[in-house]
Amino acid sequence: MPDFPIITTLVTAFGLALVFGWFSERFLKTPALVGYIIAGVAVSLFPWLPEFNRSATEQFAELGVILLMFGVGLHFSVGDLVKVKGVAVTGAVVQMTVSSLAGCAIAVMVWDWALPAAIVFGLTLSCASTVVVTKALEMRHLTSDMNGQVSIGWLVVQDLVTVFIMVCLPLLAQVTSGEGDLDTKALVISLSKTLLSLVVFVASMLIVGRRVFPWILTKVAEAGSRELFTLCVLALAIGIAYGA
């Protein structure tokens, strides 16, 4: 019998998403997105399909996030972030700090977790899901509303802070495991490289996005083919994410 793990993965994923999404909408009275999440959990907890390609599934999930975040970018610009920076930046930083400290304290005092695990747990609680919140806002047509703009700006700030947290985690793990002292110089260098890369990437995308991409899209649109235009948008979105 021919072996088609990718097709098996797609059929299984779409089928489970359909079933759980319908159940969520019909009986739980919640968005279908909740059912999609439950379907993913079901697959991860019950590996009863030997041909289910989890590596491919993770890549498909990344692709879905890329396209969704590209859609966020279409409705939310740097100018929008500047408009709500007073609330989004300050609020996100304060909220993440309070949530991280509270989660860490609960994990240590209530569950008697080790400090490294408690810190990671607290940091995990401090971040909302950009994908879930954005999808919820889109379903309610609130992405252009002021409250929606503040919410998206808040999430963008959380994502940027999370990047720096991910840089610090390996050094934190090394210190808390007793393998060595905190190398302040290495930490500063890592953060500086991350910040520089982020600034260079954003600056280049602002230049390319305003000058090059419109020209490319215009040239493709002149061909009069909707399929080519859609393909061009997909190629740009995935290419930018891959380059990042």
Rosetta constraint file for C-alpha pairs under 8 A:
AtomPair CA 4 CA 8 HARMONIC 6.10 0.50
AtomPair CA 4 CA 51 HARMONIC 7.96 0.50
AtomPair CA 5 CA 9 HARMONIC 5.98 0.50
AtomPair CA 5 CA 51 HARMONIC 5.27 0.50
AtomPair CA 5 CA 52 HARMONIC 6.12 0.50
AtomPair CA 5 CA 53 HARMONIC 5.98 0.50
AtomPair CA 6 CA 10 HARMONIC 6.24 0.50
AtomPair CA 6 CA 52 HARMONIC 7.68 0.50
AtomPair CA 6 CA 53 HARMONIC 6.54 0.50
AtomPair CA 6 CA 56 HARMONIC 7.02 0.50
AtomPair CA 7 CA 11 HARMONIC 6.06 0.50
AtomPair CA 8 CA 12 HARMONIC 5.99 0.50
AtomPair CA 8 CA 51 HARMONIC 6.81 0.50
AtomPair CA 8 CA 52 HARMONIC 6.36 0.50
AtomPair CA 9 CA 13 HARMONIC 5.94 0.50
AtomPair CA 9 CA 51 HARMONIC 7.47 0.50
AtomPair CA 9 CA 52 HARMONIC 5.04 0.50
AtomPair CA 9 CA 53 HARMONIC 5.86 0.50
AtomPair CA 9 CA 54 HARMONIC 7.92 0.50
AtomPair CA 9 CA 56 HARMONIC 7.78 0.50
AtomPair CA 9 CA 57 HARMONIC 7.00 0.50
AtomPair CA 10 CA 14 HARMONIC 5.94 0.50
AtomPair CA 11 CA 15 HARMONIC 5.83 0.50
AtomPair CA 12 CA 16 HARMONIC 6.03 0.50
AtomPair CA 12 CA 52 HARMONIC 7.91 0.50
AtomPair CA 13 CA 17 HARMONIC 6.00 0.50
AtomPair CA 13 CA 39 HARMONIC 7.69 0.50
AtomPair CA 13 CA 40 HARMONIC 7.83 0.50
AtomPair CA 14 CA 18 HARMONIC 6.01 0.50
AtomPair CA 15 CA 19 HARMONIC 6.28 0.50
AtomPair CA 16 CA 20 HARMONIC 6.00 0.50
AtomPair CA 16 CA 36 HARMONIC 7.79 0.50
AtomPair CA 16 CA 39 HARMONIC 5.61 0.50
AtomPair CA 17 CA 21 HARMONIC 5.55 0.50
AtomPair CA 17 CA 35 HARMONIC 6.56 0.50
AtomPair CA 17 CA 36 HARMONIC 4.87 0.50
AtomPair CA 17 CA 39 HARMONIC 5.58 0.50
AtomPair CA 17 CA 40 HARMONIC 7.90 0.50
AtomPair CA 18 CA 22 HARMONIC 5.93 0.50
AtomPair CA 18 CA 36 HARMONIC 7.76 0.50
AtomPair CA 19 CA 23 HARMONIC 6.18 0.50
AtomPair CA 19 CA 35 HARMONIC 7.92 0.50
AtomPair CA 20 CA 24 HARMONIC 5.98 0.50
AtomPair CA 20 CA 32 HARMONIC 7.66 0.50
AtomPair CA 20 CA 35 HARMONIC 4.46 0.50
AtomPair CA 20 CA 36 HARMONIC 6.35 0.50
AtomPair CA 20 CA 38 HARMONIC 6.90 0.50
AtomPair CA 20 CA 39 HARMONIC 6.10 0.50
AtomPair CA 21 CA 25 HARMONIC 6.24 0.50
AtomPair CA 21 CA 31 HARMONIC 7.68 0.50
AtomPair CA 21 CA 32 HARMONIC 4.27 0.50
AtomPair CA 21 CA 33 HARMONIC 6.64 0.50
AtomPair CA 21 CA 34 HARMONIC 6.97 0.50
AtomPair CA 21 CA 35 HARMONIC 4.07 0.50
AtomPair CA 21 CA 36 HARMONIC 5.68 0.50
AtomPair CA 22 CA 26 HARMONIC 5.84 0.50
AtomPair CA 22 CA 32 HARMONIC 6.60 0.50
AtomPair CA 22 CA 35 HARMONIC 7.37 0.50
AtomPair CA 23 CA 27 HARMONIC 5.58 0.50
AtomPair CA 23 CA 28 HARMONIC 6.86 0.50
AtomPair CA 23 CA 35 HARMONIC 7.07 0.50
AtomPair CA 24 CA 28 HARMONIC 4.79 0.50
AtomPair CA 24 CA 29 HARMONIC 6.12 0.50
AtomPair CA 24 CA 30 HARMONIC 5.56 0.50
AtomPair CA 24 CA 31 HARMONIC 6.58 0.50
AtomPair CA 24 CA 32 HARMONIC 5.69 0.50
AtomPair CA 24 CA 34 HARMONIC 6.61 0.50
AtomPair CA 24 CA 35 HARMONIC 5.24 0.50
AtomPair CA 25 CA 29 HARMONIC 4.91 0.50
AtomPair CA 25 CA 30 HARMONIC 5.30 0.50
AtomPair CA 25 CA 31 HARMONIC 5.72 0.50
AtomPair CA 25 CA 32 HARMONIC 5.54 0.50
AtomPair CA 25 CA 35 HARMONIC 7.98 0.50
AtomPair CA 30 CA 34 HARMONIC 6.78 0.50
AtomPair CA 31 CA 35 HARMONIC 7.52 0.50
AtomPair CA 32 CA 36 HARMONIC 6.43 0.50
AtomPair CA 33 CA 37 HARMONIC 6.38 0.50
AtomPair CA 33 CA 132 HARMONIC 7.65 0.50
AtomPair CA 34 CA 38 HARMONIC 6.34 0.50
AtomPair CA 35 CA 39 HARMONIC 6.11 0.50
AtomPair CA 36 CA 40 HARMONIC 6.40 0.50
AtomPair CA 37 CA 41 HARMONIC 6.30 0.50
AtomPair CA 38 CA 42 HARMONIC 6.09 0.50
AtomPair CA 39 CA 43 HARMONIC 6.36 0.50
AtomPair CA 40 CA 44 HARMONIC 6.30 0.50
AtomPair CA 41 CA 45 HARMONIC 6.07 0.50
AtomPair CA 42 CA 46 HARMONIC 5.99 0.50
AtomPair CA 43 CA 47 HARMONIC 6.15 0.50
AtomPair CA 53 CA 57 HARMONIC 6.29 0.50
AtomPair CA 54 CA 58 HARMONIC 6.20 0.50
AtomPair CA 55 CA 59 HARMONIC 6.52 0.50
AtomPair CA 56 CA 60 HARMONIC 6.17 0.50
AtomPair CA 57 CA 61 HARMONIC 6.11 0.50
AtomPair CA 58 CA 62 HARMONIC 6.20 0.50
AtomPair CA 59 CA 63 HARMONIC 6.19 0.50
AtomPair CA 60 CA 64 HARMONIC 6.26 0.50
AtomPair CA 61 CA 65 HARMONIC 6.29 0.50
AtomPair CA 62 CA 66 HARMONIC 6.14 0.50
AtomPair CA 63 CA 67 HARMONIC 6.35 0.50
AtomPair CA 63 CA 238 HARMONIC 7.47 0.50
AtomPair CA 64 CA 68 HARMONIC 6.16 0.50
AtomPair CA 65 CA 69 HARMONIC 5.98 0.50
AtomPair CA 65 CA 131 HARMONIC 6.87 0.50
AtomPair CA 66 CA 70 HARMONIC 6.04 0.50
AtomPair CA 66 CA 237 HARMONIC 7.11 0.50
AtomPair CA 66 CA 238 HARMONIC 6.66 0.50
AtomPair CA 66 CA 241 HARMONIC 6.68 0.50
AtomPair CA 67 CA 71 HARMONIC 6.27 0.50
AtomPair CA 67 CA 234 HARMONIC 7.79 0.50
AtomPair CA 67 CA 237 HARMONIC 6.79 0.50
AtomPair CA 67 CA 238 HARMONIC 7.52 0.50
AtomPair CA 68 CA 72 HARMONIC 6.41 0.50
AtomPair CA 68 CA 131 HARMONIC 7.05 0.50
AtomPair CA 69 CA 73 HARMONIC 6.29 0.50
AtomPair CA 69 CA 131 HARMONIC 7.35 0.50
AtomPair CA 70 CA 74 HARMONIC 6.47 0.50
AtomPair CA 70 CA 237 HARMONIC 6.30 0.50
AtomPair CA 71 CA 75 HARMONIC 6.72 0.50
AtomPair CA 72 CA 76 HARMONIC 5.90 0.50
AtomPair CA 72 CA 134 HARMONIC 7.29 0.50
AtomPair CA 73 CA 77 HARMONIC 6.18 0.50
AtomPair CA 75 CA 143 HARMONIC 6.85 0.50
AtomPair CA 75 CA 144 HARMONIC 7.03 0.50
AtomPair CA 76 CA 80 HARMONIC 5.96 0.50
AtomPair CA 76 CA 81 HARMONIC 7.50 0.50
AtomPair CA 76 CA 149 HARMONIC 7.32 0.50
AtomPair CA 76 CA 152 HARMONIC 7.70 0.50
AtomPair CA 77 CA 81 HARMONIC 6.56 0.50
AtomPair CA 78 CA 82 HARMONIC 6.27 0.50
AtomPair CA 79 CA 83 HARMONIC 6.30 0.50
AtomPair CA 80 CA 84 HARMONIC 6.59 0.50
AtomPair CA 80 CA 149 HARMONIC 7.04 0.50
AtomPair CA 80 CA 153 HARMONIC 7.75 0.50
AtomPair CA 81 CA 85 HARMONIC 5.72 0.50
AtomPair CA 81 CA 88 HARMONIC 7.87 0.50
AtomPair CA 81 CA 149 HARMONIC 7.78 0.50
AtomPair CA 81 CA 150 HARMONIC 7.97 0.50
AtomPair CA 81 CA 153 HARMONIC 5.46 0.50
AtomPair CA 84 CA 88 HARMONIC 5.76 0.50
AtomPair CA 84 CA 89 HARMONIC 7.96 0.50
AtomPair CA 84 CA 149 HARMONIC 7.33 0.50
AtomPair CA 84 CA 150 HARMONIC 5.80 0.50
AtomPair CA 84 CA 153 HARMONIC 6.86 0.50
AtomPair CA 85 CA 89 HARMONIC 5.14 0.50
AtomPair CA 85 CA 90 HARMONIC 7.43 0.50
AtomPair CA 85 CA 153 HARMONIC 7.44 0.50
AtomPair CA 86 CA 90 HARMONIC 6.20 0.50
AtomPair CA 86 CA 91 HARMONIC 7.99 0.50
AtomPair CA 87 CA 91 HARMONIC 5.43 0.50
AtomPair CA 87 CA 92 HARMONIC 7.96 0.50
AtomPair CA 87 CA 150 HARMONIC 7.11 0.50
AtomPair CA 87 CA 154 HARMONIC 7.92 0.50
AtomPair CA 88 CA 92 HARMONIC 5.69 0.50
AtomPair CA 88 CA 150 HARMONIC 5.89 0.50
AtomPair CA 88 CA 151 HARMONIC 7.40 0.50
AtomPair CA 88 CA 153 HARMONIC 5.51 0.50
AtomPair CA 88 CA 154 HARMONIC 4.41 0.50
AtomPair CA 88 CA 157 HARMONIC 7.11 0.50
AtomPair CA 89 CA 93 HARMONIC 6.20 0.50
AtomPair CA 89 CA 153 HARMONIC 7.71 0.50
AtomPair CA 89 CA 154 HARMONIC 6.51 0.50
AtomPair CA 89 CA 157 HARMONIC 6.12 0.50
AtomPair CA 90 CA 94 HARMONIC 6.13 0.50
AtomPair CA 91 CA 95 HARMONIC 5.86 0.50
AtomPair CA 91 CA 154 HARMONIC 7.30 0.50
AtomPair CA 92 CA 96 HARMONIC 5.97 0.50
AtomPair CA 92 CA 154 HARMONIC 5.51 0.50
AtomPair CA 92 CA 155 HARMONIC 7.66 0.50
AtomPair CA 92 CA 157 HARMONIC 6.48 0.50
AtomPair CA 92 CA 158 HARMONIC 6.26 0.50
AtomPair CA 93 CA 97 HARMONIC 6.16 0.50
AtomPair CA 93 CA 157 HARMONIC 7.87 0.50
AtomPair CA 93 CA 158 HARMONIC 7.57 0.50
AtomPair CA 94 CA 98 HARMONIC 6.16 0.50
AtomPair CA 95 CA 99 HARMONIC 5.93 0.50
AtomPair CA 95 CA 126 HARMONIC 7.05 0.50
AtomPair CA 96 CA 100 HARMONIC 5.88 0.50
AtomPair CA 96 CA 123 HARMONIC 7.50 0.50
AtomPair CA 96 CA 126 HARMONIC 4.61 0.50
AtomPair CA 96 CA 127 HARMONIC 6.84 0.50
AtomPair CA 96 CA 158 HARMONIC 7.71 0.50
AtomPair CA 97 CA 101 HARMONIC 6.20 0.50
AtomPair CA 97 CA 126 HARMONIC 7.39 0.50
AtomPair CA 98 CA 102 HARMONIC 6.04 0.50
AtomPair CA 98 CA 126 HARMONIC 7.93 0.50
AtomPair CA 99 CA 103 HARMONIC 5.96 0.50
AtomPair CA 99 CA 122 HARMONIC 6.50 0.50
AtomPair CA 99 CA 123 HARMONIC 7.51 0.50
AtomPair CA 99 CA 125 HARMONIC 6.36 0.50
AtomPair CA 99 CA 126 HARMONIC 4.95 0.50
AtomPair CA 100 CA 104 HARMONIC 6.00 0.50
AtomPair CA 100 CA 119 HARMONIC 7.21 0.50
AtomPair CA 100 CA 121 HARMONIC 7.70 0.50
AtomPair CA 100 CA 122 HARMONIC 3.93 0.50
AtomPair CA 100 CA 123 HARMONIC 4.86 0.50
AtomPair CA 100 CA 124 HARMONIC 7.58 0.50
AtomPair CA 100 CA 125 HARMONIC 6.52 0.50
AtomPair CA 100 CA 126 HARMONIC 5.48 0.50
AtomPair CA 101 CA 105 HARMONIC 6.02 0.50
AtomPair CA 101 CA 119 HARMONIC 7.99 0.50
AtomPair CA 101 CA 122 HARMONIC 6.28 0.50
AtomPair CA 102 CA 106 HARMONIC 6.16 0.50
AtomPair CA 102 CA 122 HARMONIC 6.84 0.50
AtomPair CA 103 CA 107 HARMONIC 6.15 0.50
AtomPair CA 103 CA 118 HARMONIC 7.21 0.50
AtomPair CA 103 CA 119 HARMONIC 7.77 0.50
AtomPair CA 103 CA 121 HARMONIC 6.39 0.50
AtomPair CA 103 CA 122 HARMONIC 4.07 0.50
AtomPair CA 103 CA 123 HARMONIC 7.65 0.50
AtomPair CA 103 CA 125 HARMONIC 6.67 0.50
AtomPair CA 104 CA 108 HARMONIC 6.23 0.50
AtomPair CA 104 CA 115 HARMONIC 7.71 0.50
AtomPair CA 104 CA 118 HARMONIC 4.63 0.50
AtomPair CA 104 CA 119 HARMONIC 5.19 0.50
AtomPair CA 104 CA 120 HARMONIC 7.79 0.50
AtomPair CA 104 CA 121 HARMONIC 6.41 0.50
AtomPair CA 104 CA 122 HARMONIC 4.63 0.50
AtomPair CA 105 CA 109 HARMONIC 5.93 0.50
AtomPair CA 105 CA 110 HARMONIC 7.94 0.50
AtomPair CA 105 CA 118 HARMONIC 7.48 0.50
AtomPair CA 106 CA 110 HARMONIC 5.30 0.50
AtomPair CA 106 CA 111 HARMONIC 7.01 0.50
AtomPair CA 107 CA 111 HARMONIC 5.07 0.50
AtomPair CA 107 CA 112 HARMONIC 6.21 0.50
AtomPair CA 107 CA 113 HARMONIC 5.51 0.50
AtomPair CA 107 CA 118 HARMONIC 5.26 0.50
AtomPair CA 107 CA 121 HARMONIC 7.49 0.50
AtomPair CA 108 CA 112 HARMONIC 4.56 0.50
AtomPair CA 108 CA 113 HARMONIC 4.86 0.50
AtomPair CA 108 CA 114 HARMONIC 6.64 0.50
AtomPair CA 108 CA 115 HARMONIC 6.72 0.50
AtomPair CA 108 CA 118 HARMONIC 6.18 0.50
AtomPair CA 109 CA 113 HARMONIC 7.81 0.50
AtomPair CA 113 CA 117 HARMONIC 6.52 0.50
AtomPair CA 113 CA 118 HARMONIC 5.96 0.50
AtomPair CA 114 CA 118 HARMONIC 6.13 0.50
AtomPair CA 115 CA 119 HARMONIC 6.06 0.50
AtomPair CA 115 CA 176 HARMONIC 7.81 0.50
AtomPair CA 116 CA 120 HARMONIC 6.38 0.50
AtomPair CA 116 CA 172 HARMONIC 7.74 0.50
AtomPair CA 116 CA 173 HARMONIC 6.84 0.50
AtomPair CA 116 CA 176 HARMONIC 6.30 0.50
AtomPair CA 117 CA 121 HARMONIC 6.07 0.50
AtomPair CA 118 CA 122 HARMONIC 6.11 0.50
AtomPair CA 119 CA 123 HARMONIC 6.19 0.50
AtomPair CA 120 CA 124 HARMONIC 6.07 0.50
AtomPair CA 121 CA 125 HARMONIC 6.38 0.50
AtomPair CA 122 CA 126 HARMONIC 6.43 0.50
AtomPair CA 123 CA 127 HARMONIC 7.04 0.50
AtomPair CA 127 CA 158 HARMONIC 6.31 0.50
AtomPair CA 127 CA 159 HARMONIC 7.91 0.50
AtomPair CA 127 CA 162 HARMONIC 7.93 0.50
AtomPair CA 128 CA 133 HARMONIC 7.69 0.50
AtomPair CA 128 CA 155 HARMONIC 7.04 0.50
AtomPair CA 128 CA 158 HARMONIC 7.84 0.50
AtomPair CA 129 CA 133 HARMONIC 6.17 0.50
AtomPair CA 129 CA 155 HARMONIC 7.83 0.50
AtomPair CA 130 CA 134 HARMONIC 5.82 0.50
AtomPair CA 130 CA 152 HARMONIC 7.72 0.50
AtomPair CA 130 CA 155 HARMONIC 5.83 0.50
AtomPair CA 130 CA 156 HARMONIC 7.79 0.50
AtomPair CA 131 CA 135 HARMONIC 6.05 0.50
AtomPair CA 132 CA 136 HARMONIC 6.18 0.50
AtomPair CA 133 CA 137 HARMONIC 6.20 0.50
AtomPair CA 134 CA 138 HARMONIC 6.13 0.50
AtomPair CA 134 CA 143 HARMONIC 7.64 0.50
AtomPair CA 134 CA 152 HARMONIC 6.99 0.50
AtomPair CA 135 CA 139 HARMONIC 6.16 0.50
AtomPair CA 136 CA 140 HARMONIC 6.47 0.50
AtomPair CA 137 CA 141 HARMONIC 5.98 0.50
AtomPair CA 137 CA 142 HARMONIC 5.02 0.50
AtomPair CA 137 CA 143 HARMONIC 5.63 0.50
AtomPair CA 137 CA 148 HARMONIC 6.63 0.50
AtomPair CA 138 CA 142 HARMONIC 6.07 0.50
AtomPair CA 138 CA 143 HARMONIC 5.87 0.50
AtomPair CA 142 CA 147 HARMONIC 7.52 0.50
AtomPair CA 142 CA 148 HARMONIC 5.22 0.50
AtomPair CA 143 CA 148 HARMONIC 4.82 0.50
AtomPair CA 143 CA 149 HARMONIC 6.12 0.50
AtomPair CA 143 CA 152 HARMONIC 7.80 0.50
AtomPair CA 144 CA 148 HARMONIC 6.28 0.50
AtomPair CA 144 CA 149 HARMONIC 6.28 0.50
AtomPair CA 145 CA 149 HARMONIC 6.09 0.50
AtomPair CA 146 CA 150 HARMONIC 6.20 0.50
AtomPair CA 147 CA 151 HARMONIC 6.19 0.50
AtomPair CA 148 CA 152 HARMONIC 6.15 0.50
AtomPair CA 149 CA 153 HARMONIC 6.00 0.50
AtomPair CA 150 CA 154 HARMONIC 5.97 0.50
AtomPair CA 151 CA 155 HARMONIC 6.29 0.50
AtomPair CA 152 CA 156 HARMONIC 6.18 0.50
AtomPair CA 153 CA 157 HARMONIC 6.30 0.50
AtomPair CA 154 CA 158 HARMONIC 6.32 0.50
AtomPair CA 155 CA 159 HARMONIC 6.19 0.50
AtomPair CA 156 CA 160 HARMONIC 6.33 0.50
AtomPair CA 157 CA 161 HARMONIC 6.21 0.50
AtomPair CA 158 CA 162 HARMONIC 6.03 0.50
AtomPair CA 159 CA 163 HARMONIC 6.46 0.50
AtomPair CA 160 CA 164 HARMONIC 7.04 0.50
AtomPair CA 161 CA 165 HARMONIC 6.36 0.50
AtomPair CA 162 CA 166 HARMONIC 6.13 0.50
AtomPair CA 163 CA 167 HARMONIC 6.56 0.50
AtomPair CA 164 CA 168 HARMONIC 6.42 0.50
AtomPair CA 164 CA 191 HARMONIC 6.64 0.50
AtomPair CA 164 CA 194 HARMONIC 7.28 0.50
AtomPair CA 165 CA 169 HARMONIC 6.18 0.50
AtomPair CA 166 CA 170 HARMONIC 7.63 0.50
AtomPair CA 167 CA 171 HARMONIC 7.94 0.50
AtomPair CA 167 CA 190 HARMONIC 6.75 0.50
AtomPair CA 167 CA 191 HARMONIC 6.82 0.50
AtomPair CA 167 CA 194 HARMONIC 7.80 0.50
AtomPair CA 168 CA 172 HARMONIC 6.14 0.50
AtomPair CA 168 CA 187 HARMONIC 6.88 0.50
AtomPair CA 168 CA 191 HARMONIC 7.82 0.50
AtomPair CA 169 CA 173 HARMONIC 6.03 0.50
AtomPair CA 170 CA 174 HARMONIC 6.27 0.50
AtomPair CA 171 CA 175 HARMONIC 6.34 0.50
AtomPair CA 171 CA 182 HARMONIC 6.98 0.50
AtomPair CA 171 CA 183 HARMONIC 7.69 0.50
AtomPair CA 171 CA 187 HARMONIC 7.20 0.50
AtomPair CA 172 CA 176 HARMONIC 6.11 0.50
AtomPair CA 172 CA 182 HARMONIC 7.60 0.50
AtomPair CA 173 CA 177 HARMONIC 5.92 0.50
AtomPair CA 174 CA 178 HARMONIC 6.59 0.50
AtomPair CA 174 CA 179 HARMONIC 5.53 0.50
AtomPair CA 174 CA 180 HARMONIC 6.23 0.50
AtomPair CA 174 CA 181 HARMONIC 7.81 0.50
AtomPair CA 174 CA 182 HARMONIC 7.84 0.50
AtomPair CA 175 CA 179 HARMONIC 6.14 0.50
AtomPair CA 175 CA 180 HARMONIC 5.43 0.50
AtomPair CA 175 CA 181 HARMONIC 5.44 0.50
AtomPair CA 175 CA 182 HARMONIC 5.66 0.50
AtomPair CA 183 CA 187 HARMONIC 6.28 0.50
AtomPair CA 184 CA 188 HARMONIC 6.12 0.50
AtomPair CA 185 CA 189 HARMONIC 6.12 0.50
AtomPair CA 186 CA 190 HARMONIC 6.08 0.50
AtomPair CA 187 CA 191 HARMONIC 6.14 0.50
AtomPair CA 188 CA 192 HARMONIC 5.93 0.50
AtomPair CA 189 CA 193 HARMONIC 6.08 0.50
AtomPair CA 190 CA 194 HARMONIC 6.19 0.50
AtomPair CA 191 CA 195 HARMONIC 6.03 0.50
AtomPair CA 192 CA 196 HARMONIC 5.96 0.50
AtomPair CA 193 CA 197 HARMONIC 5.99 0.50
AtomPair CA 194 CA 198 HARMONIC 6.07 0.50
AtomPair CA 195 CA 199 HARMONIC 6.12 0.50
AtomPair CA 196 CA 200 HARMONIC 6.05 0.50
AtomPair CA 197 CA 201 HARMONIC 5.98 0.50
AtomPair CA 198 CA 202 HARMONIC 6.05 0.50
AtomPair CA 199 CA 203 HARMONIC 5.96 0.50
AtomPair CA 200 CA 204 HARMONIC 6.00 0.50
AtomPair CA 201 CA 205 HARMONIC 6.05 0.50
AtomPair CA 201 CA 244 HARMONIC 7.41 0.50
AtomPair CA 202 CA 206 HARMONIC 6.12 0.50
AtomPair CA 203 CA 207 HARMONIC 6.38 0.50
AtomPair CA 204 CA 208 HARMONIC 5.93 0.50
AtomPair CA 205 CA 209 HARMONIC 5.29 0.50
AtomPair CA 206 CA 210 HARMONIC 6.06 0.50
AtomPair CA 207 CA 211 HARMONIC 6.13 0.50
AtomPair CA 207 CA 212 HARMONIC 7.76 0.50
AtomPair CA 208 CA 212 HARMONIC 4.89 0.50
AtomPair CA 208 CA 213 HARMONIC 6.28 0.50
AtomPair CA 209 CA 213 HARMONIC 5.16 0.50
AtomPair CA 209 CA 214 HARMONIC 7.07 0.50
AtomPair CA 210 CA 214 HARMONIC 6.50 0.50
AtomPair CA 211 CA 215 HARMONIC 6.68 0.50
AtomPair CA 212 CA 216 HARMONIC 6.30 0.50
AtomPair CA 213 CA 217 HARMONIC 6.09 0.50
AtomPair CA 214 CA 218 HARMONIC 5.97 0.50
AtomPair CA 215 CA 219 HARMONIC 6.21 0.50
AtomPair CA 216 CA 220 HARMONIC 6.26 0.50
AtomPair CA 217 CA 221 HARMONIC 5.95 0.50
AtomPair CA 217 CA 229 HARMONIC 7.08 0.50
AtomPair CA 217 CA 232 HARMONIC 7.27 0.50
AtomPair CA 217 CA 233 HARMONIC 7.85 0.50
AtomPair CA 218 CA 222 HARMONIC 6.19 0.50
AtomPair CA 219 CA 223 HARMONIC 7.09 0.50
AtomPair CA 220 CA 224 HARMONIC 7.64 0.50
AtomPair CA 220 CA 225 HARMONIC 7.86 0.50
AtomPair CA 220 CA 228 HARMONIC 6.80 0.50
AtomPair CA 220 CA 229 HARMONIC 5.91 0.50
AtomPair CA 220 CA 232 HARMONIC 7.47 0.50
AtomPair CA 221 CA 225 HARMONIC 6.78 0.50
AtomPair CA 221 CA 226 HARMONIC 7.65 0.50
AtomPair CA 221 CA 228 HARMONIC 7.88 0.50
AtomPair CA 221 CA 229 HARMONIC 5.99 0.50
AtomPair CA 225 CA 229 HARMONIC 6.38 0.50
AtomPair CA 226 CA 230 HARMONIC 6.15 0.50
AtomPair CA 227 CA 231 HARMONIC 6.09 0.50
AtomPair CA 228 CA 232 HARMONIC 6.04 0.50
AtomPair CA 229 CA 233 HARMONIC 6.29 0.50
AtomPair CA 230 CA 234 HARMONIC 6.24 0.50
AtomPair CA 231 CA 235 HARMONIC 6.08 0.50
AtomPair CA 232 CA 236 HARMONIC 6.16 0.50
AtomPair CA 233 CA 237 HARMONIC 6.11 0.50
AtomPair CA 234 CA 238 HARMONIC 6.05 0.50
AtomPair CA 235 CA 239 HARMONIC 5.72 0.50
AtomPair CA 236 CA 240 HARMONIC 5.98 0.50
AtomPair CA 237 CA 241 HARMONIC 6.34 0.50
AtomPair CA 238 CA 242 HARMONIC 6.04 0.50
AtomPair CA 239 CA 243 HARMONIC 6.05 0.50
AtomPair CA 240 CA 244 HARMONIC 6.18 0.50
